[in-house]
């Protein structure tokens, strides 16, 4: 008799088990919405699934009367530009500073304690300071994402560099490699997949910081729109936007996983081989 920890579901079973929580959430929402609407057909808190679908279609196709833009796409573009800049700059900082602090003892001794302290500062606590220093424009929103994500990526890449087998570094030096050559030929190829993996894990936090910044000071963006209509209890806009943000986040997570698997098929994220 197989123990439970050794039982693996088949392909069909895996699909069914994956779909089960999503079906359960939709079913629970549908029942709760039907019960509220049965008591009050004009209840705004839990619109029906059909109403939400129609609302999403309207937001994705109808132009705004004031600006002429399609709100969902203009808000998405504004948010993705901020997110892309913040995460991209953070990833570059994580790669460069993480390698240098993990490989060079003098830099490690100088920057590592500072990075530890910096990573302990709650990024949202810095938001008022960022607005004061950088203004309420795009720069402050991008800087919040950088402050929130970059320290995590730097420390993660630094740890990965420190875990590289010492024998590889000694062998490269024995063959006459300079520090720069060791970085390019020994360290960089091994930390690049970890960078993609760490960036994927940091995306959830990046979305949090983006939505928080847009909620406080913005004129467009996914977070801005959600907090703009909340005063009207407009769940027909809020819920589709939340679902859309979730789908975008899932798409980016999937994209980074596929890139890691395609570009670095040997990488298993530190897991033991099967």
ZITAZI-V641198 format. One line per field, one symbol per residue. psi: psi as a letter, one per 20 degrees, with the letter a starting at -180 (. if undefined). A space follows every 10 residues. Layout:
# ZITAZI-V641198
psi = ???
This chain:
# ZITAZI-V641198
psi = ppqhiippqa gghggghhhg hggggggggg ggghgghhho ijpihmqrhg ghghgghghi hpqphghiqo gghhhggggh gggggghghg gggggghggg hhhohghghg hghghgghii pohhhighgh hggiajbhgh gghggghhhg hggghghghg ghiqphhggg gghhjjprgg hgghhggghh ighhggghgg hihghggghg ggghhgnrir qghgggigih hjkmhigggh gggggggggh ggggghgggg hghmiipjkj qqq.
